[in-house]
Amino acid sequence: MLENIIKNVDSSLSNDNASDQQKNPALWPILVSAAVFVLSILFFDSVLHNISGFKTSVWISNKITWLGRWIPVDLTSGVHSRLTMHKTGFIEMLLLLGMMFAAYGVCAWLIYRRAKSGSQTSLFWLIWSGVLIVSIIYMLTPAIMTTDVYSYSSYGRLLALYHANPYFVPPTAFPHDVVYQWLQPEWRKVVSIYGPIWTVVGTLLALIGGSSQLGLVIVFRCFALLCHLINIALIIATLRTMKRSPRLVLLGAFLYAWNPLVLMETVFNAHNDIFMVTFLLLGFYFCARAQQKGTFLQWRGYLPPIVAFTAAVLVKFSAAPVLPVFVLAVGIATIQADSKNGKLVWQRAMRSAVIATAVFVVLTLACYGPFWIGHSFQDIVRGFTTLPSASDSTNSILSVFKNYNNGHALPAALNIFKSRPLWNIINILAMVLPIVIGCVYLWRAPNTRTIAIVTLASFGGFLLSTPWFFSWYLVWMVALVPFCFSATRMGRFSRALLAFSLAFSATAFISYYTTMVGWMLLLLKPPALTWNIWLNLSMLGIPTAVFIIVWCFWPPAKNAAQTQIASSQSVAAGTVSE
């Protein structure tokens, strides 16, 4: 399948060679923006090494931060401490991230503008080359911002070397293991929180990485890079299958491929979210291809996407919203196809839903079964419900109330807002409500684009209200941003959702204040915890404000009538072309 995708990409690139002779806007502004992007990443790596670097004997890794050696480690004039160094590093990190996102935005605009001429070959090569250059820099940097790679390795080594079940045996059972020393203390007693597909893949990668810290990091980074490259190819292939213009295909590929958060959280921090996204995108590719071939309502058309989406859930359960959205789309499309004379016919739609659900259940039990054999139902439930992500809070609205209450007692009227069960309910509603509302859009156009947009909205609601948030979760949303593009003109909602997702990918980095500085401030128990309020207000409030502004004021009111007409045409065109 992937071989066919690559062939399609290569053939489409060669078809653009004829238009290369046309007069194009100058390429040098794009190259300058790309150079600023890469240079800011080199400086950014130096800051990260100052904060969270580790020793290595690999000479190129020791030299990769040379360009940023002038960046100060501590900007304070008083006594230097770990707290002041981390505060300095966080400020420098945000400044360099601002440079990155500015260069990313300018580059996207210039690429879209240049692509009007019809020549995209050189721009596609620029995208691929830029990803590889940045990935090599990140891959060889002797630093890492999170310990998730070590958790992946630890669970894999538990299974492979000690023949222990990582879903019921925590790393504390083998404290002599070499990886144990790199785990955060609070995660040493936690069983695996990941799906069985990732457990198997993580085990293989841990065995390849061996016992070297840099070796493990590089192996997982290489795997993340491979997934990232596959994802770019899948986005390009899916957009072309959806009959998007070459310019939109180019822009969609760029917005995902060069997004600073995606590059850092995958190729640098090597989070398995990128692997989950690979199956998500594969499912959308299967979906678009089935609609193009007219087999979307047949089992041979809708089962491949179900299998791919189920595999995504079996990497991380966070992908779950896409399954009901897809099943609803198939059911609605089937009802519309079978109904006659205004009478709705439900039988075939219900049969499709039952088959899709059965496939999901069977695959889930088949993958989890080997790990669950010999354990009681209570033990299985306890393995899911005792995880920190299921009981604690971080980088969320709930954490604001809980942390503030620890320093200053909340008024009685606000005590309910520090309740985890309440926020679990809010989180579920915020995830389900976009799906319920999305049924209206699915009824108008049950196609790949609508499925992606409703899923994206569900992800957005989930991440805004989740009690447990980290920046790498935004990889899910950025990967679906290219599917917001319409065959004609984008509607206000899809445009606002696109702007929200990209803005959120920038502000999500603010959450690193908690892990770099905030936890030390909480230990010191300062008289005020306003930093926690401002952190979440900026991280969550800015993208929400962007969504509202774009929804209400862009395009201008004088073009409202034209926009409404274009939106209607977009829905109709989307139904036909996809």
Secondary structure, 3 states (H helix, E strand, C coil): CHHHHHHHHHHHHHHHHHHHHCCCCCCHHHHHHHHHHHHHHHHHHHHHHHHHECCCCCHHHHHCCHHHCCCCCCCCCCCCCHHHHHHHHHHHHHHHHHHHHHHHHHHHHHHHHHHHHCCCHHHHHHHHHHHHHHHHHHHHCCECCCCHHHHHHHHHHHHHCCCCCCCCCCHHHCCCCHHHHHCCHHHCCCCCCCCHHHHHHHHHHHHHHCCCHHHHHHHHHHHHHHHHHHHHHHHHHHHHHCCCCHHHHHHHHHHHHCCHHHHHHHHHCCCCHHHHHHHHHHHHHHHHHHHHHCCCCCHHHHHHHHHHHHHHHCCCHHHCCHHHHHHHHHHHHHHHHHCECCECCCHHHHHHHHHHHHHHHHHHHHHHHHHHCCCCHHHHHHHHHCCHHHHCCECCHHHHHHHHHHHCCCCHHHHHHHCHHHHHHHHHHHHHHHHHHHHHHHHHCCCHHHHHHHHHHHHHHHHHHCCECCHHHHHHHHHHHHHHCCCCCCCHHHHHHHHHHHHHHHHHHHHHHHHHHHHHHHHHCCCCCHHHHHHHHHHHHHHHHHHHHHHHHCCCHHHHHHHHHHHHHHHHHHHHHC
